[in-house]
Every structure is written in structure tokens, then in C-alpha cells.
Amino acid sequence: MRTIIAATGSYIPPIRVPNSDFLGHDFRDARGEKLAKTNEEIVAQFEAITGIKERRYAPKDLLASDIAYEAAADALASSGIDKESLDGIIVAHNFGDVRGDSRHSDLVPALAARVKARLKIETPRTVAYDLIFGCPGWLQGVIAADAQIRLGEARRVMIIGVETLSRVSDPHDRDSMIYADGAGATIFEARDAADAGILASVARSDTLDHSAMLKMGASYNDEIFIEGFFLKMEGRKLYKYALQNVAASMKQCLDKANIPLERVNKILLHQANGKMDEAILEELYALYGAEPIDGIMPMTISFLGNSSVATLPTMLDLILKRKLGEHAIHRGDVLLFASVGAGMHINAFVYRVP
């Protein structure tokens, strides 16, 4: 039995936040001192480096579990799959339900349990649990579901990636311009397909020296008294780490699946930073002594920003429903998924479309 993508769904928040909205922000450094550059210079440099022109924020009255439910309902509705046939619901996130006004993070009960309840699934056989693994959380959920399916412990599992990063970003930190909200859901199921589905996967956690490159901390404005709440990132160190390790893990995954790089039709890479993703792609092709192919790596970061665990399932849904320009996925195509994020974690899987 192979693990096959049976359905996808997503929730793209309706609130568009262009870069111009940050021109009035009071940006500061880690010492709390105002940055020397003008906001116009800061925003222009940010867009040139990340490729982000706008991002999406969820309405204040919707929590992460609410938009996760919307993505799940979309996957079920667009596929006609019976919700009672799900053996599991895995929700990958990092901050739970964060209320915008109080910035209170609510993690109990599990978001997966909340989604299952909202879907009104009656059977206790649908096991619902959360997975916290940084930005690669959705992909790690896929790896977990694949293991269950291969063992015969499950036949159909839904994995949801959801985050409301706008509610944990420090408005005085220029990195806040990276973060976005969103949700994507994917249903995987067991099918008798000898040479299709998930062919191989890899994962690694470099926690000894790199686990603190993303962490929670105080606002750069000491007048905001929410100690240790805001997401902080050592961007340059993370960029260097990603370039040194992500491409090698992607190659390891392809080698494990015995798939040559030239056989890959699409590479779906976590949307963290446009230039970083392009550099990772170039490094991957350099490992094979080749040059990247135009159009092989779809990008959503320019208009959706970095929504953490939601970026990959959202992008997959947009492509499959022909909502991402000319990008399309066809029968027999080989897809390479990869992600990197807090931990530091890297993972990847190779998938052949049945």
C-alpha cells in the first residue's frame, strides 16, 4: 500500500497587508534603539531580500482552530470524502489559538480535537492530535501519517498546517514583516499503487547548536510588557544553516527514492524567504552539477508571506486547483517537498502522482 494525496483544501485569509502598511511602524533593534534607516529604506530592502510584497492576516474574530476547520471543510467538500472515514486528524502549529487583543495562547484542548468537534465527526476512531515541529510541522505530519498507513494502522489521515503568526510578531521588529496567517489541509489515504504516492522521506533535527535560532522573547520596545511572548529570529544564522543543510537533505531524499533530479517536475519548498529559497534551489542543482529549471519551484511568498506550517499545504492546494498561475501537476509527475524551521528541523519527501 502507498500513501496517496486524496484531497486538499485551504483557507487564505481575506485581509491583505501590503508592505506600505509598515511605513508608519516604529522599528527598533534588540537594544531598543530606533533604527538609523528610514522606514522607506527598511521596507524596500526587506522586499528586495524576501520577495514579499504583501501578506495575509486572519480577521480578529477567527482563531487558528477556526481557520484550520475552514481548510479541513474545504478539503472534504471539494473531494466528497466522508468525514467519518478519517482515521486521524493531525494539526501542525506552534502557538495554538492566539487571541489578537490579549495575545493569550490557548493550547488545551488540542487544536485537532477542536477541528474534529467542529466537523461533527462522531466516530472515536478518528484520533486527533497536534504536532509542534516549527515550520516543517505539516511535512512531519505527512511523514507520521505515511508511517501509520504503511503499517496498516490507518487508511485515511488528514494533516492540517495552520498558523496566525501575525499575533506573535513584534511590531517593533522588522522581521514582523515576514510573518503571515493561513491554513492548509491535505487528506492522505492508502491505495494499492506500487510505483506512486510517497516514495521516500527524510528528517533531521540539529538541536545541539542551532535550536535557539528561533525563540520567544520580549518586544524591542520595552514599554510593551508581554515578557517572552514575541517570535524572534536570528535571520543571518538561519539563512546560513539552511544553505548548508537543506539542499543536502533534499538530495538524500531523492537518493533514497532512487529518483534522479532531472526526473523531478516540481519542487515545493517552504516559503520562508524568496532569496533563501532560490539559493537552496541553486545549491541542490549544484550538487548534481546542473542549473535550475525555470518554473520548477512555485512561489507564493510574494503575496501570502510566510505562514509557517501553512505554506506547503496551501501552495499544494492552489496548484491542484489551478489557482497559481501556469503551475499544474499531472499524472506521473514527481514532486519533491522540503521544509526547514525552528528546532532546527529539516525534512523532505518525494511523491509520484498516481
N, C-alpha and C positions, 0 to 999 in steps of 0.2 A: 504494500500500500504506500502511496505517495501523498504528500501534503500539497493540496491544490488551493489556489485562491478561488473561492466560490462567489464572493460578493465584496463590494466596497461601498463606503459612504463617508461623508464628511460634513462638517459644519464650518463654513467660512464666516467669521463674524462680520456684521454689516458696517461697523464703524471704521471708516478709512482714516488713517492718521498719516498725513504726508510729512516729509521732513521739515517743511516750513513751519509746522506746529511747534518745533523745538527752538525756533529763533528767539523766543522770549524766555527760555529757561535760564536759570542761574546755575551754570555749570561750575564745579569745583574739583580740586584734586583730592587725594587721600588725606592731605593735611588740613583740608577745609578751606584752602585758599582759592580764590577765584582764578580761573584760567586766563592766561595772558592773551590768547587769541580771541577774536570776536566770534560771536555765535555763527555768523555767516561763514567764517573760515572753518569753524569746527564742523558745521553741518556739511559743507562742501567736501572737506577731507573725508568725513565719515562715509558719504555716498560713494566717493571715488574708491575707497578701500573695500567696503562691504557690498556695494551694488544695490543697497536698499534705498528705494525711493519713497516707499510708504509701507505701513504695516497695518494689521487689523486688530482692533480691540473688541472684546465682548461687551455687550451692554451691562451696566452695573447690576441689573436685577437678575442676571444669569451667572450661575456658578460653574465651576469646571464640570461637576457631575451633570449639570443641565445640558451643557453643550456636548458632553460625551454621549448623553442619551440621544440628542438630536442626530449625531453621527451614526449611532447604532441603529436608530429607527430608519435612517436613510438607507443604510446597508440592507436591512431586512425588507423595506418597502421596494427598493429597486431590484431586488433579486427574487422576491416571493418566497424566501426561505421561512419555514415555520420556526418561530422563536423558541418553541418548546423542544425543538430538536437540538438546541445548543447544549453541548456537554460542558462548556466552560465559557466564562467571560473574564478576560484579563484586562485590567485598565492600568496602563502605564502613565505615570505622572510623577511629580516631585514635590508638590506643595499642597495637594488636597484642594478643598473648597476654600478659596481665599475671598473674604468679603471686602469689597473695594474701600468702603468707608472706614471700617475698624481695622482692616488688614489682619484680621484674625484668621488663622489657618485651621480648618476643621478636617480631621483625618479619620474620625470614627463616626459612623461605621465606614467601612471601605467604600471607595467610590464605585467599585464594581458591584457591591451589594446595592447601592443606591440606584445604579443603572438598571440592574435586574429588576428591582422593585418597580421602577418607573415603566419598564417594558411589560410589567404584569406577567412575568413568567412564573408559572405555578410549580413546575416540577423542581424538587430539591436536587435533582441530578445535575442541574446546571450550576457548577461550582464557580463562585465569583470571588476573585481576589485581586489585590493591587500589586503592582510591581514598580519599585523605585530604583532606577538604574541610570539616572541622568538622561541626557538627550537620546542615548541609544535604547531607551526603555521599550519602545514599541517593537523594535527589532529583536530585543532579547525576549519579549513576549512571544514573538513568532518562533524563535528557537525553542522555547519551552513547549509551545503548542505542538511543534513538529515532533518533539521527543515523545509527547503523550500519544500522538497519532501513530507514530511508528511502533510504539509499544502495544498498541491496541487498547489503550486506556480511554481514548476519546476518538470520536469520529468527526466532530464539528466544533470548532472553537472560535470565538470572536475575540480579537485583540483590538483594543482602543488606545490611541495615544491622544492625550488631552493636556492642555496647559493654559493657564492665564498668567503669563509672565509679566504682563503689564502691571499686575498688582503686587509684584515683589521687586520691581525695579526702582532704583533710587532716582528721583527726578533731577538730582544734582550731580549725577554721574553720567558722563556722555555715553557710556555703554548702554544706558537705558534705551537709546535709540534702536538698539539691535532687537529688543525683545517684543514678542507679539503673542496673540492668543489664537487658539484654534483647536479643532478636534477631527480626528480621522479614525474610521473603523474598518476593519478587514475581517472577513469570515474565511477561515481555512477549513478544509474538510478532507477526509480520506477518500482516495479514489484508486482504483486499480490502473495505474499508469506507470509502466515500467521505466520510461525514459523521460518523464515530465515531473513537474512540481519542484519542490525544494530538493536540490541535488547535493548540497553541502552547506555547512555553516561553520564559522569560527568566532571566537570571542576571547578577549583578554582584558585584564584589569591591572594597570600599573599603579597600584596604590602606595607603594613604599615611598616613592619620591615625588609623585605627581598628584596625590589625592586632594591637595588643597588649592589647586589652580582655580577652582570654582568653589565658593563657600558663601555662607551668610555673614553679613557684617552690618555695622552701623552706617547711617547716612553720612555722606560727605558734608552735610550741613548739620552741625552739632545742635542746632535748635530743634531738630526733629528727634524726639525721644522715643524711638522704637528700636531699642538696642538689639543688634544682631539679626534684624529681620530682612534686610535687603540683599539681593543676589549680587555678589561681587566676583569679578573675573580678572585673572592675570592674563590678558589677551595675548601679549607677545610670547609668553611661555607656552600658552596653549597652542598658538599658531605653530611654534617650533616643534612641539611634541607631535602635533597632528601630521606635519610634513615628514617627520622622521619615522612614523609608525603606521599611519592609516593605509597608505598605498601597499606596504608590505603585507598587511593583513588581508587586503583585497586580493593580492596575488596568491597568498596562501590558500584562500578560499577557492579561487579558480583552479589552482593546482590540485586541491583536494577533490574537486568535482571532475578533474581531468578535462577542463574546458579551456581552450586557448583563448587569449584575449581577443583575437580577431573574430571569434565566434560570438562575442557579446554584442547585443543590439542596443541595449540601453543600460546606463549606469545611473542608479538613483542614489544620490549621496545626500546625507543630512544637510539641510540648508542653514549653515551657521554663519558663513561669511563668503561672499562671492569670490573674492580673490583667493581665499584659502582653498575653496573647493576646486578652483581652476588649477591651483598649484598641486593639489593632491592628484588631480587627473593627469597632469603632465608628468608627475613623478611615477604614477602607475605605468603609463606608457613608456617612460624612460627605462623602467625595469625590464621591459620587453624589447628595448631598442627601437621603439616606434614613436610616431607622432599621434596626438589625439585626433579623433574623427569629429568633424563638425556635427553638432546636433545629437551627439550620443548621450550627453548629460543634460537632462531637462532642468530648468531652474525656475523656482517660484519666489526666491528670496526678494527680488526687486519689488514685488507688490504684496507679499504676505509677511515679510520679515522672518525672524527666527522664532518659530513657535515650539521649539524643543521637540518633544516626542511626537508632536502632531505633524511635523513637516513631511516625513516619508509617507504615512498613510494618506494624508491629504493630497500630496502630489500624485500618488498612485491612483487615487480615485478620479482626480481631474484628467489624468491621461486616459484611463479606461473609458471615461465618459466623454472623451474628445472635447475637453474644455481647456486644454492647454496648448493652444496654437496648433501647429502641424504635428506635434508629437502623438504617436499612436503605438499601440502594442498589438502584435499579430501572433497567430498560432505558430508555434515553433520558435518564437523569439527567446533569446537567453537574456535574462535580466540579472544585473549584479547590484545588490543593495548593500549599503555600508553606512555606518554612523560612528561618531566619536563624541564624548562628552564627559560630564562631571564624574569623577571617580579616581583616576581617569579610566574610562572604559572605551573599548573599540570592539565592534562586531560587524559581521557581514554574512550574507547568504546568497547563494546562486540559485536562480529559479528558471526553469524552462516552461514556457506557456504550452499547455496541452492543446 
